[in-house]
């Protein structure tokens, strides 16, 4: 399949670490406007898959196409520039900067703190910061120091820092870990909002949250895809039940 309408087309993807296939001939297609959740027991290869897509880990074989462009072999910064954003489990925000500054330094022109502080925060950047702050629910917190935010707000700020770069594909690893019930509800709303016009891939363990947000669920097991479809569909799949109850 050379050309594809999918935003992300992963085909026959394999990665081996010392002969162990962490990802084994995996094929996955994700559409624009889709919120895909990847679930599976620990060691299934979920985080490794995201590492491969963002270029942190190099594939042993197979193909990763993003908007029809081959990504395998590209350095991480080129993958980011192509429009792929990735959030890891622990937030990496600048604690001593304000929410506004955190967002402003993430504007593509100002890569890195020194670059950002050197360039004028012009109307374009201010407008973009205002738009993103509204999207992540932090409009009232722009002048606050990031260190003072709640755990959930820090997670949203980090998502906002990615959104500043206008990614077409956003990948999030366990975004609600450690959040309060209210923050989880707000995060569900946030993820649904930001999947409009782009693709979002979320790795998550909390099944209630998965049911709440997922357009489609992919179940991974031992580096392969075990099942795919709606939450109801995969929950009732005997192989999925077996894998989850077997652990």
C-alpha positions as CSV (number, residue, x, y, z in Angstrom):
1,X,0.0,0.0,0.0
2,X,2.0,3.0,-1.2
3,X,-0.5,5.8,-0.8
4,X,-3.0,6.1,2.0
5,X,-5.8,8.5,3.2
6,X,-4.9,7.7,6.8
7,X,-3.0,10.2,8.9
8,X,-0.9,7.5,10.4
9,X,-0.2,4.2,8.6
10,X,2.1,1.7,10.5
11,X,2.8,-1.4,8.5
12,X,4.7,-4.6,9.5
13,X,6.5,-2.6,12.1
14,X,9.1,-4.6,14.0
15,X,11.7,-3.8,16.6
16,X,13.9,-6.3,18.3
17,X,16.0,-5.8,21.5
18,X,18.6,-8.5,21.8
19,X,16.5,-10.9,19.8
20,X,13.3,-10.2,21.7
21,X,10.6,-8.7,19.5
22,X,9.1,-5.9,21.5
23,X,7.0,-5.0,18.4
24,X,6.3,-7.9,16.1
25,X,5.0,-7.1,12.5
26,X,2.4,-4.6,13.8
27,X,0.0,-2.8,11.4
28,X,-2.1,0.1,12.6
29,X,-4.1,2.8,10.8
30,X,-5.3,6.0,12.4
31,X,-7.6,8.6,10.8
32,X,-7.7,12.3,11.1
33,X,-10.4,13.4,13.7
34,X,-9.8,10.1,15.5
35,X,-9.2,9.6,19.2
36,X,-7.5,6.1,19.4
37,X,-6.8,4.5,22.7
38,X,-4.2,1.7,23.0
39,X,-4.6,-0.7,25.9
40,X,-3.0,-3.9,26.9
41,X,-1.1,-5.5,29.8
42,X,2.3,-4.3,30.9
43,X,5.0,-5.3,28.5
44,X,2.6,-5.4,25.5
45,X,4.7,-2.8,23.7
46,X,2.4,0.2,24.0
47,X,5.1,2.8,24.9
48,X,7.6,1.2,22.6
49,X,5.1,1.8,19.7
50,X,4.9,5.5,20.6
51,X,8.8,5.6,20.9
52,X,9.0,4.2,17.3
53,X,6.5,6.7,15.9
54,X,8.3,9.7,17.4
55,X,11.7,8.5,16.4
56,X,13.0,7.9,20.0
57,X,13.6,4.2,19.0
58,X,14.6,3.0,15.6
59,X,12.5,0.2,13.9
60,X,14.2,-3.0,12.8
61,X,11.7,-3.4,10.0
62,X,8.5,-2.1,8.5
63,X,7.1,1.3,7.7
64,X,5.6,4.3,9.6
65,X,3.9,6.7,7.2
66,X,2.6,10.0,8.5
67,X,0.4,11.9,6.0
68,X,2.0,9.7,3.3
69,X,5.5,10.5,4.3
70,X,7.9,7.8,5.5
71,X,9.1,8.6,9.0
72,X,11.3,5.6,9.8
73,X,14.9,6.7,10.0
74,X,14.2,10.4,10.4
75,X,15.7,12.1,13.5
76,X,13.3,13.1,16.3
77,X,13.4,16.8,15.6
78,X,12.3,16.3,11.9
79,X,9.4,14.1,13.1
80,X,8.3,16.9,15.4
81,X,8.5,19.4,12.6
82,X,6.5,17.1,10.4
83,X,3.7,17.5,12.9
84,X,3.9,14.7,15.5
85,X,3.8,15.7,19.1
86,X,4.4,13.3,22.1
87,X,3.7,13.7,25.8
88,X,5.5,11.4,28.2
89,X,4.1,10.2,31.5
90,X,6.0,12.8,33.7
91,X,5.2,16.4,32.7
92,X,8.2,18.4,31.5
93,X,7.3,22.0,32.0
94,X,9.4,24.9,33.1
95,X,8.3,25.1,36.8
96,X,9.7,28.6,37.4
97,X,8.1,30.2,34.3
98,X,4.5,31.4,34.1
99,X,1.9,29.5,32.2
100,X,2.1,32.2,29.5
101,X,5.9,31.9,29.2
102,X,5.7,28.1,29.1
103,X,3.3,28.3,26.1
104,X,5.3,31.1,24.4
105,X,8.6,29.2,24.6
106,X,6.9,26.3,22.9
107,X,5.9,28.4,19.8
108,X,7.9,26.8,16.9
109,X,10.1,29.9,16.4
110,X,11.3,29.9,19.9
111,X,12.6,26.4,20.3
112,X,14.2,26.2,23.7
113,X,14.2,28.7,26.5
114,X,17.0,31.0,25.3
115,X,15.6,31.2,21.8
116,X,12.2,32.1,23.2
117,X,13.3,34.7,25.6
118,X,15.4,36.4,22.9
119,X,12.5,36.8,20.4
120,X,9.8,39.4,20.8
121,X,6.5,38.0,22.0
122,X,4.5,39.5,19.1
123,X,0.8,39.6,18.4
124,X,1.0,36.2,16.6
125,X,2.4,34.4,19.6
126,X,0.1,36.2,22.1
127,X,-2.9,35.2,20.0
128,X,-1.7,31.6,19.7
129,X,-1.1,31.4,23.5
130,X,-4.6,32.8,24.2
131,X,-6.2,30.3,21.8
132,X,-4.3,27.3,23.3
133,X,-4.9,28.5,26.9
134,X,-8.6,28.5,26.2
135,X,-8.4,25.1,24.7
136,X,-6.6,23.6,27.7
137,X,-8.7,25.5,30.3
138,X,-5.9,27.7,31.7
139,X,-7.0,31.1,30.4
140,X,-7.3,32.4,34.0
141,X,-3.9,31.1,35.0
142,X,-1.6,32.7,32.4
143,X,0.3,34.8,34.9
144,X,0.6,32.0,37.5
145,X,3.9,30.3,38.0
146,X,3.7,26.8,36.6
147,X,5.0,25.3,39.9
148,X,1.8,26.5,41.6
149,X,-0.5,24.6,39.3
150,X,-2.3,21.4,40.4
151,X,-1.1,18.1,39.0
152,X,-3.9,18.0,36.5
153,X,-3.3,21.6,35.3
154,X,0.4,20.8,34.8
155,X,-0.6,17.9,32.5
156,X,-2.9,20.2,30.6
157,X,-0.1,22.8,30.3
158,X,2.2,20.2,28.8
159,X,-0.5,19.3,26.3
160,X,-0.8,23.0,25.6
161,X,2.9,23.2,25.0
162,X,2.5,20.5,22.3
163,X,-0.5,22.2,20.8
164,X,1.5,25.4,20.4
165,X,3.4,23.6,17.7
166,X,0.1,22.7,15.9
167,X,0.7,19.0,15.6
168,X,-1.4,16.9,13.3
169,X,-0.8,13.8,15.5
170,X,-0.7,14.0,19.2
171,X,0.4,11.0,21.3
172,X,-0.2,10.8,25.1
173,X,1.0,8.2,27.6
174,X,-1.4,7.7,30.5
175,X,-2.6,11.4,30.7
176,X,-4.8,11.0,33.7
177,X,-2.4,9.2,36.1
178,X,-2.7,10.8,39.5
179,X,-5.6,13.1,38.6
180,X,-8.7,13.9,40.7
181,X,-12.1,12.8,39.5
182,X,-13.0,16.3,38.3
183,X,-9.7,16.7,36.5
184,X,-10.2,13.4,34.7
185,X,-13.6,14.6,33.5
186,X,-12.1,17.8,32.2
187,X,-9.3,15.9,30.6
188,X,-11.8,13.7,28.8
189,X,-13.5,16.8,27.4
190,X,-10.1,18.3,26.5
191,X,-9.0,15.2,24.6
192,X,-12.2,15.1,22.6
193,X,-11.8,18.8,21.8
194,X,-8.2,18.5,20.6
195,X,-8.9,15.4,18.4
196,X,-11.0,17.6,16.1
197,X,-8.9,18.2,12.9
198,X,-6.1,16.0,14.0
199,X,-5.4,12.5,15.3
200,X,-4.8,11.7,18.9
201,X,-3.4,8.4,20.3
202,X,-3.7,7.7,24.0
203,X,-2.2,4.9,26.0
204,X,-4.4,4.3,29.1
205,X,-5.1,1.7,31.8
206,X,-8.3,3.1,33.2
207,X,-11.1,1.3,31.4
208,X,-13.8,3.7,32.5
209,X,-11.8,6.6,31.0
210,X,-11.1,4.6,27.8
211,X,-14.8,4.0,27.4
212,X,-15.5,7.7,27.9
213,X,-13.0,9.0,25.2
214,X,-12.2,6.3,22.7
215,X,-13.5,6.4,19.1
216,X,-11.7,3.1,18.6
217,X,-9.7,0.8,20.9
218,X,-6.6,-1.1,19.9
219,X,-5.6,-4.0,22.3
220,X,-1.9,-4.9,22.2
221,X,-0.3,-8.1,23.6
222,X,3.2,-9.3,23.2
223,X,4.1,-6.7,20.5
224,X,1.1,-7.5,18.3
225,X,-2.4,-6.3,17.9
226,X,-4.8,-8.7,19.6
227,X,-8.1,-6.9,18.8
228,X,-9.4,-3.6,17.6
229,X,-12.8,-1.9,17.5
230,X,-15.2,-0.2,19.9
231,X,-14.8,-0.6,23.6
232,X,-17.8,-3.0,23.8
233,X,-16.4,-5.0,20.9
234,X,-13.0,-5.5,22.4
235,X,-14.2,-6.1,26.0
236,X,-16.3,-9.0,24.8
237,X,-13.5,-10.6,22.7
238,X,-12.6,-13.9,24.3
239,X,-8.9,-13.4,23.5
240,X,-8.9,-10.0,25.3
241,X,-10.7,-11.4,28.3
242,X,-8.2,-14.2,28.4
243,X,-5.2,-11.9,28.3
244,X,-6.5,-9.6,31.0
245,X,-7.8,-12.3,33.3
246,X,-4.7,-14.4,32.7
247,X,-2.5,-11.6,34.3
